Amino acid sequence: MFNIFTSDIDKLYGNTDLTPNMEDYIEKIAFLSETNRVVRVRDIATVLKIKMPSVTAALNKLKEQGLIDYEKYGYIELTSRGGIIAKRVISRHLCLKEFFFNVLKLPEEKAEDEACRIEHHISPETCKRIHKLLLYYKSDEEKHKDWIRELEDALKQ
């Protein structure tokens, strides 16, 4: 995976122009391609817990949009354009998870769940602002320790 804090914020959080459902497919293809040698329809169906014909229909739409390379019964790969969109979706997810886990101090599993729920509905501008808040939060922690401690105390109440 990549580090969202070493990249250009504007490129990370651009609009995808996809539905939340299609973004989920792109995201899952990206994750599966990181861990599997190849990505198949059944892999996506298993991860998303849906039937293979539904996956095939979605893949055909993504192929029409030039986001994946896919032939019936073949492997699935993101195109370069699909890879850019995958980075945007994954960046939103990682940014939100980091915010929920490190700033709001939610348990990691809860932070992951909340990020999954919100990542497809948050605007690029809002995610950029959360990203900038995270950068501020992480910068020179000695300088900000009073603010951070006060925030942590307020969250415990």
Disulfide bonds with the S-S distance in Angstrom:
none
